[in-house]
Amino acid sequence: MPRLRLALAQTNPVLGDLEGNSREIIRLTREAAAAGSDLVAFGEMAISGYPIEDLALRPSFLGAAHERVHHLAKELAEAGLGDVPVIVGHPDGPFEPRLLGTSNAPTAIAQNAASVLQGGRVVARYAKHHLPNYSVFDEYRIFIPGDELLVIRMKGVDVALLICEDLWRDGGPVGRVLSADAGLLVVINGSPYERDKDEVRLPLVTRRATETDTIVAYVNLVGGQDDLVFDGDSVVVDRDGGILARAPQFREHLLVVDLEPEAATDAQLPDDVRRIELSPGAVEAEKPAIAADVAALPDDRQQIWNAIVLGLRDYVEKNRFPSVILGLSGGIDSAVCAALAADAIGADRVFGVSMPSRWSSDHSRSDADDLAERLGLHYRTEAIADLVIPFENQLGLTDIAAENLQARTRGVILMGLSNQEGHLVLTTGNKSELAVGYSTIYGDSVGGFAPLKDVPKMLVWELARWRNAHAEALGETPPIPENSISKPPSAELRPGQTDQDSLPDYEVLDAILEAYINGGLSIADIVGLGFDEATVQRITTLVDRAEWKRRQSAIGPKISRTAFGRDRRLPITYRPAL
């Protein structure tokens, strides 16, 4: 049985930085070659970053990416790495628009491709067949599908190549792998993180391994791209579905593993399978075996925390913000946001502002003070009472209008400091509040990034408790004041106000929102689960009426199956049938 040393390169590309991403590919290929790797695979669109969205409709962008792939092949050879085959994902084109039945839009001029580089040139190319058109994906609209499975023969092994969604769909190219009698299936991916996604992703990989009777190597991107977070978690499984190697989540990593695939045969290939044979390269001495690297998955709460931290860090770094600023109210949401920011970019780049009003409690101020001291972030106080009163007097604002004025005054302060000092403003609202519209537009909703946008209120508390326990386990000071966790939540826009004055308990609210937003259930179905009909009717009405606010809200890291934004696209003007 042949032996093959495979390297899976889990990279964090910057979208559009073709040269910078190529340098990283060269660096990791050099590292893989030094480890004796026979084949190196990078993720989906590793050269360009992913998803490229409507950049796929720009001929200039596609042409630059096409040229960069060919130039990268030459650069690898010039670096003495030409003998090592490298599989790299990239956009390709521009092509003449093609309307293939109902398979793609007639304006598509690009393909989602993977190229095999060796000896200073592109020796083979594969185009993604199945173009997802659900959740955050709209590839059906912007790409031309491929129609041929690629098999590369090297060192006596046939290696089949797929791209992401091709593995998920029955039939198509995955159905041809068995008939091609490949010994190894390499799948390059840009698969975003969702809570519990590993419970679907890993079983799929293991099932495909047993179905195709091949070793399956799944390499994924890592890093934040706008509201998406790619978690890595690259994995290699044997023909029986057993894990041979696994990369860690949420960080760049080179996973190197020794494999013993079935030897290549002379099986007759179907018409829609193309096989090419790679140069054997230099004759190598026998390599000592390397130990298998199988990373452990952290628990659910740590995964979510790490996903948000990575999404926030990459949004700040990739967009070149020097720092972030946020309001510190002493409440749980702002405390968790501040702790996330400190973990993401360091407390020395986090600026907190306490903005007490005439209704702010003493504990709100002291809890904000305590948080700032625990985290070691920059901290200042800007009282708003004297700023609010002239507006109230001149405009005659009362009740809710006066309450919202306080939030909008705070927003003005944060945006003013952002403009003056260059900070990115973080908005601290959670998913439960955004769902029912309990965020003042142009007030506490101001900001460029919302770390908790996809985090329901109950989960905010859970993450806070986990982060404190994690710190204690490491012998560190828990970052979040206990009082911020335990006290009743309140916007403190009037005396004695609490969130539950106008909302059900968050445990009930979040369960209704989960059923309505993630589950897509009707009011009758939700009531059938045991909830009060009037409460369900009121909450779902609030959700529907708040769509106009959410359409204007900042982006934030997607961690659930149905995040607000690209996952859930509903009309603003909408009168539901009763």
Disulfide bonds with the S-S distance in Angstrom:
none
